[in-house]
């Protein structure tokens, strides 16, 4: 369904509280700098993601089974993911993504010669974030934090007491720091639609939970319109734990892998 694939191909203070990401070493507790310090080779973080969706046709919110796994870092960015998509294929599916190659394991499927993994070139979605909001891009995270409307002490996540920051950012504001999104499903007439967001941030500046809620027009569906009468809505709720864990995500053994090209022969 489009409402699931949209997300798969997809967490009053102001910016002055955190400083500028261009300022180099920042104060402890600055989320922009804190996350950037984590993006080093051989390390990563665990995630648990829940997606909830609805639409103008089916307004009851439906929560999908979780996606869980690890995200690997290197050279100031996300370089690999190893995730179980429990909503997929009935019994779930495991995806390892490294660069532009995907390895997929589906427990209920049997491949030739005892192979367990299918591999193909694939534009892996390698990022930290919630919905359209990226935590690993300094300019994006800074822009999100600049729209903070409230901050208050909240609960503990991953053993860390947190402060809950929340606010809203419009698609138009987001386009300023993620211009590639202008080519997405949200066009100019809906640019002022907002994404509500919440970030639970520890004293060390690391995000322990990232939440966003938004809707977007369903103009690509047959018979639908782009005047705001029809829409898809999403909530993306991601928990982060074990920041800085030692992690190197490697591809499966070649002897257990078959290419998608070979399967088509």
ZIJO-V35297 format. One record per residue. N is the residue number from 1. RES is the residue in one small letter. PSI is psi in degrees with one decimal (* if undefined). NEAR is the number of other C-alpha atoms within 12 Angstrom. D_FIRST is the distance of its C-alpha to the first C-alpha in Angstrom with 2 decimals. Layout:
n:N res:RES psi:PSI near:NEAR d_first:D_FIRST
n:N res:RES psi:PSI near:NEAR d_first:D_FIRST
This chain:
n:1 res:x psi:145.6 near:13 d_first:0.00
n:2 res:x psi:-34.3 near:23 d_first:3.80
n:3 res:x psi:-25.1 near:33 d_first:5.54
n:4 res:x psi:-43.7 near:28 d_first:5.72
n:5 res:x psi:-27.6 near:17 d_first:6.59
n:6 res:x psi:-42.0 near:26 d_first:8.80
n:7 res:x psi:-39.0 near:34 d_first:10.79
n:8 res:x psi:-36.5 near:28 d_first:11.12
n:9 res:x psi:15.9 near:19 d_first:12.70
n:10 res:x psi:* near:25 d_first:14.01
n:11 res:x psi:* near:44 d_first:23.28
n:12 res:x psi:97.4 near:18 d_first:38.01
n:13 res:x psi:-46.2 near:21 d_first:38.71
n:14 res:x psi:168.9 near:22 d_first:37.70
n:15 res:x psi:-29.6 near:24 d_first:37.68
n:16 res:x psi:-24.8 near:19 d_first:41.40
n:17 res:x psi:-32.5 near:24 d_first:40.92
n:18 res:x psi:-15.4 near:29 d_first:39.22
n:19 res:x psi:176.9 near:28 d_first:41.07
n:20 res:x psi:138.3 near:25 d_first:39.91
n:21 res:x psi:-17.2 near:29 d_first:37.93
n:22 res:x psi:-1.2 near:14 d_first:40.46
n:23 res:x psi:3.5 near:14 d_first:43.34
n:24 res:x psi:-140.7 near:15 d_first:43.27
n:25 res:x psi:125.4 near:19 d_first:43.92
n:26 res:x psi:171.2 near:23 d_first:42.86
n:27 res:x psi:152.9 near:20 d_first:44.01
n:28 res:x psi:139.1 near:20 d_first:42.70
n:29 res:x psi:-7.6 near:23 d_first:39.81
n:30 res:x psi:112.5 near:32 d_first:38.33
n:31 res:x psi:-36.9 near:42 d_first:34.56
n:32 res:x psi:-50.6 near:41 d_first:34.30
n:33 res:x psi:-37.7 near:33 d_first:37.19
n:34 res:x psi:-43.1 near:34 d_first:36.44
n:35 res:x psi:-39.9 near:40 d_first:33.03
n:36 res:x psi:-34.6 near:34 d_first:34.47
n:37 res:x psi:-21.1 near:31 d_first:37.20
n:38 res:x psi:-19.4 near:35 d_first:34.72
n:39 res:x psi:60.7 near:34 d_first:33.19
n:40 res:x psi:152.8 near:27 d_first:35.76
n:41 res:x psi:139.2 near:23 d_first:35.69
n:42 res:x psi:9.2 near:25 d_first:35.68
n:43 res:x psi:167.8 near:29 d_first:34.06
n:44 res:x psi:-159.9 near:37 d_first:30.70
n:45 res:x psi:152.9 near:39 d_first:28.97
n:46 res:x psi:145.5 near:32 d_first:26.87
n:47 res:x psi:150.8 near:36 d_first:23.62
n:48 res:x psi:120.7 near:33 d_first:21.60
n:49 res:x psi:134.0 near:37 d_first:18.37
n:50 res:x psi:128.2 near:33 d_first:16.53
n:51 res:x psi:130.5 near:37 d_first:13.42
n:52 res:x psi:137.9 near:31 d_first:13.29
n:53 res:x psi:160.2 near:35 d_first:11.06
n:54 res:x psi:177.7 near:28 d_first:11.73
n:55 res:x psi:170.1 near:29 d_first:11.77
n:56 res:x psi:-22.3 near:23 d_first:14.65
n:57 res:x psi:-36.4 near:17 d_first:13.40
n:58 res:x psi:80.9 near:14 d_first:12.85
n:59 res:x psi:-9.7 near:16 d_first:15.36
n:60 res:x psi:129.1 near:14 d_first:15.79
n:61 res:x psi:132.7 near:19 d_first:14.80
n:62 res:x psi:125.0 near:20 d_first:12.83
n:63 res:x psi:127.8 near:22 d_first:13.89
n:64 res:x psi:162.8 near:25 d_first:12.25
n:65 res:x psi:154.3 near:23 d_first:14.79
n:66 res:x psi:160.2 near:24 d_first:16.67
n:67 res:x psi:127.4 near:31 d_first:16.87
n:68 res:x psi:152.2 near:29 d_first:20.60
n:69 res:x psi:-152.6 near:31 d_first:23.00
n:70 res:x psi:154.1 near:39 d_first:25.28
n:71 res:x psi:125.5 near:47 d_first:25.44
n:72 res:x psi:145.0 near:40 d_first:28.43
n:73 res:x psi:166.0 near:37 d_first:30.57
n:74 res:x psi:138.4 near:29 d_first:33.14
n:75 res:x psi:40.4 near:17 d_first:35.03
n:76 res:x psi:20.7 near:24 d_first:33.67
n:77 res:x psi:173.7 near:29 d_first:29.96
n:78 res:x psi:129.1 near:38 d_first:27.15
n:79 res:x psi:-16.7 near:34 d_first:27.66
n:80 res:x psi:156.2 near:39 d_first:25.55
n:81 res:x psi:149.5 near:42 d_first:23.09
n:82 res:x psi:100.9 near:38 d_first:23.00
n:83 res:x psi:142.7 near:36 d_first:20.05
n:84 res:x psi:119.5 near:31 d_first:18.74
n:85 res:x psi:94.8 near:32 d_first:15.03
n:86 res:x psi:-15.3 near:26 d_first:15.62
n:87 res:x psi:-21.8 near:25 d_first:12.07
n:88 res:x psi:148.4 near:25 d_first:11.46
n:89 res:x psi:29.3 near:17 d_first:12.92
n:90 res:x psi:-66.0 near:14 d_first:14.43
n:91 res:x psi:4.3 near:16 d_first:17.54
n:92 res:x psi:168.3 near:23 d_first:16.11
n:93 res:x psi:141.0 near:29 d_first:16.62
n:94 res:x psi:130.9 near:31 d_first:19.18
n:95 res:x psi:128.3 near:38 d_first:19.01
n:96 res:x psi:122.3 near:38 d_first:22.22
n:97 res:x psi:125.0 near:36 d_first:22.05
n:98 res:x psi:116.3 near:33 d_first:25.40
n:99 res:x psi:-116.5 near:26 d_first:25.83
n:100 res:x psi:29.5 near:18 d_first:23.84
n:101 res:x psi:137.8 near:26 d_first:23.48
n:102 res:x psi:137.3 near:32 d_first:20.95
n:103 res:x psi:129.5 near:39 d_first:21.99
n:104 res:x psi:132.0 near:37 d_first:19.55
n:105 res:x psi:121.6 near:33 d_first:20.81
n:106 res:x psi:107.4 near:26 d_first:19.02
n:107 res:x psi:-37.4 near:22 d_first:21.66
n:108 res:x psi:-4.8 near:15 d_first:20.96
n:109 res:x psi:142.8 near:18 d_first:21.23
n:110 res:x psi:123.7 near:17 d_first:24.70
n:111 res:x psi:163.8 near:22 d_first:25.56
n:112 res:x psi:150.4 near:17 d_first:28.94
n:113 res:x psi:32.2 near:12 d_first:32.14
n:114 res:x psi:12.5 near:14 d_first:30.88
n:115 res:x psi:147.0 near:26 d_first:28.57
n:116 res:x psi:-17.9 near:27 d_first:26.01
n:117 res:x psi:142.2 near:33 d_first:24.16
n:118 res:x psi:132.7 near:38 d_first:22.45
n:119 res:x psi:147.3 near:32 d_first:23.03
n:120 res:x psi:159.1 near:26 d_first:21.97
n:121 res:x psi:134.2 near:18 d_first:22.45
n:122 res:x psi:136.7 near:20 d_first:19.49
n:123 res:x psi:81.2 near:17 d_first:19.38
n:124 res:x psi:140.1 near:25 d_first:19.30
n:125 res:x psi:98.0 near:31 d_first:18.40
n:126 res:x psi:98.2 near:33 d_first:21.77
n:127 res:x psi:165.4 near:35 d_first:22.58
n:128 res:x psi:133.8 near:45 d_first:23.51
n:129 res:x psi:-167.1 near:40 d_first:22.07
n:130 res:x psi:121.2 near:42 d_first:19.73
n:131 res:x psi:-127.6 near:41 d_first:16.96
n:132 res:x psi:-2.3 near:49 d_first:18.78
n:133 res:x psi:115.5 near:45 d_first:22.13
n:134 res:x psi:132.8 near:36 d_first:23.78
n:135 res:x psi:-23.0 near:41 d_first:26.65
n:136 res:x psi:-4.3 near:37 d_first:27.97
n:137 res:x psi:111.4 near:29 d_first:28.74
n:138 res:x psi:-43.5 near:35 d_first:32.02
n:139 res:x psi:-36.9 near:29 d_first:31.73
n:140 res:x psi:-49.4 near:33 d_first:28.30
n:141 res:x psi:-39.9 near:43 d_first:29.38
n:142 res:x psi:-40.5 near:35 d_first:32.67
n:143 res:x psi:-38.9 near:34 d_first:31.07
n:144 res:x psi:-49.2 near:46 d_first:28.93
n:145 res:x psi:-28.2 near:43 d_first:32.05
n:146 res:x psi:-15.5 near:29 d_first:34.02
n:147 res:x psi:13.5 near:31 d_first:32.02
n:148 res:x psi:131.2 near:28 d_first:32.99
n:149 res:x psi:-18.2 near:22 d_first:34.25
n:150 res:x psi:154.2 near:22 d_first:35.30
n:151 res:x psi:129.5 near:22 d_first:36.11
n:152 res:x psi:155.7 near:20 d_first:37.36
n:153 res:x psi:136.5 near:18 d_first:38.13
n:154 res:x psi:-162.4 near:22 d_first:35.35
n:155 res:x psi:-177.1 near:18 d_first:34.85
n:156 res:x psi:139.6 near:20 d_first:35.05
n:157 res:x psi:136.8 near:26 d_first:32.24
n:158 res:x psi:35.2 near:23 d_first:33.00
n:159 res:x psi:8.2 near:14 d_first:36.59
n:160 res:x psi:125.0 near:24 d_first:36.86
n:161 res:x psi:143.2 near:22 d_first:37.73
n:162 res:x psi:160.6 near:28 d_first:35.50
n:163 res:x psi:128.7 near:29 d_first:35.68
n:164 res:x psi:116.8 near:34 d_first:32.68
n:165 res:x psi:137.7 near:37 d_first:32.17
n:166 res:x psi:157.5 near:33 d_first:29.88
n:167 res:x psi:-163.3 near:28 d_first:29.35
n:168 res:x psi:141.8 near:32 d_first:27.08
n:169 res:x psi:135.6 near:34 d_first:26.52
n:170 res:x psi:160.2 near:30 d_first:25.39
n:171 res:x psi:-35.0 near:37 d_first:23.19
n:172 res:x psi:-43.5 near:25 d_first:26.46
n:173 res:x psi:-38.8 near:28 d_first:28.25
n:174 res:x psi:-35.9 near:33 d_first:25.59
n:175 res:x psi:-29.5 near:27 d_first:25.79
n:176 res:x psi:-28.6 near:19 d_first:29.47
n:177 res:x psi:-12.7 near:24 d_first:28.79
n:178 res:x psi:70.1 near:24 d_first:25.45
n:179 res:x psi:-22.4 near:16 d_first:26.09
n:180 res:x psi:-20.2 near:15 d_first:23.33
n:181 res:x psi:-13.7 near:22 d_first:20.83
n:182 res:x psi:-21.9 near:21 d_first:22.45
n:183 res:x psi:8.7 near:13 d_first:20.46
n:184 res:x psi:-160.2 near:24 d_first:17.08
n:185 res:x psi:-18.9 near:27 d_first:15.19
n:186 res:x psi:117.8 near:34 d_first:18.08
n:187 res:x psi:-178.8 near:23 d_first:21.12
n:188 res:x psi:-38.7 near:21 d_first:24.73
n:189 res:x psi:-14.2 near:17 d_first:24.58
n:190 res:x psi:16.2 near:26 d_first:22.31
n:191 res:x psi:-22.9 near:26 d_first:24.08
n:192 res:x psi:0.4 near:21 d_first:25.82
n:193 res:x psi:143.7 near:25 d_first:22.79
n:194 res:x psi:152.6 near:27 d_first:23.35
n:195 res:x psi:116.2 near:35 d_first:21.79
n:196 res:x psi:139.3 near:34 d_first:23.60
n:197 res:x psi:155.3 near:39 d_first:24.49
n:198 res:x psi:135.7 near:41 d_first:26.59
n:199 res:x psi:125.7 near:46 d_first:28.26
n:200 res:x psi:111.9 near:38 d_first:30.47
n:201 res:x psi:129.3 near:41 d_first:33.10
n:202 res:x psi:171.5 near:34 d_first:35.88
n:203 res:x psi:-22.2 near:24 d_first:39.49
n:204 res:x psi:0.8 near:25 d_first:38.95
n:205 res:x psi:-4.3 near:33 d_first:36.39
n:206 res:x psi:137.3 near:41 d_first:33.45
n:207 res:x psi:123.4 near:48 d_first:30.21
n:208 res:x psi:-21.5 near:43 d_first:29.55
n:209 res:x psi:136.2 near:42 d_first:26.51
n:210 res:x psi:129.4 near:42 d_first:24.25
n:211 res:x psi:137.1 near:39 d_first:22.13
n:212 res:x psi:150.1 near:38 d_first:20.41
n:213 res:x psi:131.2 near:36 d_first:18.80
n:214 res:x psi:168.9 near:35 d_first:17.68
n:215 res:x psi:155.7 near:37 d_first:15.85
n:216 res:x psi:152.9 near:42 d_first:15.02
n:217 res:x psi:147.4 near:32 d_first:15.13
n:218 res:x psi:46.0 near:30 d_first:12.36
n:219 res:x psi:-15.5 near:24 d_first:14.74
n:220 res:x psi:-9.1 near:20 d_first:12.66
n:221 res:x psi:140.6 near:18 d_first:11.15
n:222 res:x psi:130.6 near:9 d_first:13.70
n:223 res:x psi:-2.3 near:10 d_first:16.40
n:224 res:x psi:174.0 near:18 d_first:15.55
n:225 res:x psi:167.7 near:16 d_first:18.17
n:226 res:x psi:21.9 near:22 d_first:18.87
n:227 res:x psi:11.1 near:16 d_first:21.70
n:228 res:x psi:-5.1 near:23 d_first:20.04
n:229 res:x psi:-28.3 near:18 d_first:19.47
n:230 res:x psi:137.5 near:24 d_first:15.69
n:231 res:x psi:162.9 near:31 d_first:13.88
n:232 res:x psi:139.7 near:38 d_first:11.26
n:233 res:x psi:147.2 near:37 d_first:13.20
n:234 res:x psi:148.9 near:40 d_first:13.28
n:235 res:x psi:125.9 near:35 d_first:16.01
n:236 res:x psi:113.8 near:40 d_first:16.57
n:237 res:x psi:112.7 near:36 d_first:19.59
n:238 res:x psi:128.9 near:38 d_first:21.24
n:239 res:x psi:137.4 near:36 d_first:24.55
n:240 res:x psi:134.2 near:38 d_first:26.89
n:241 res:x psi:162.3 near:29 d_first:29.83
n:242 res:x psi:42.8 near:26 d_first:32.58
n:243 res:x psi:135.5 near:36 d_first:32.78
n:244 res:x psi:5.8 near:27 d_first:35.00
n:245 res:x psi:147.5 near:22 d_first:34.61
n:246 res:x psi:126.7 near:21 d_first:35.88
n:247 res:x psi:128.4 near:28 d_first:32.97
n:248 res:x psi:111.7 near:25 d_first:32.64
n:249 res:x psi:121.1 near:29 d_first:29.38
n:250 res:x psi:154.3 near:23 d_first:30.34
n:251 res:x psi:157.3 near:26 d_first:28.60
n:252 res:x psi:160.8 near:25 d_first:28.95
n:253 res:x psi:139.8 near:14 d_first:32.14
n:254 res:x psi:-34.0 near:16 d_first:32.20
n:255 res:x psi:-18.8 near:15 d_first:33.55
n:256 res:x psi:7.3 near:21 d_first:30.33
n:257 res:x psi:142.5 near:27 d_first:28.05
n:258 res:x psi:142.8 near:28 d_first:27.07
n:259 res:x psi:152.1 near:24 d_first:25.55
n:260 res:x psi:-32.0 near:21 d_first:22.50
n:261 res:x psi:-41.1 near:12 d_first:25.06
n:262 res:x psi:-36.0 near:14 d_first:27.29
n:263 res:x psi:-24.9 near:17 d_first:24.67
n:264 res:x psi:-9.5 near:9 d_first:24.22
n:265 res:x psi:* near:7 d_first:27.97
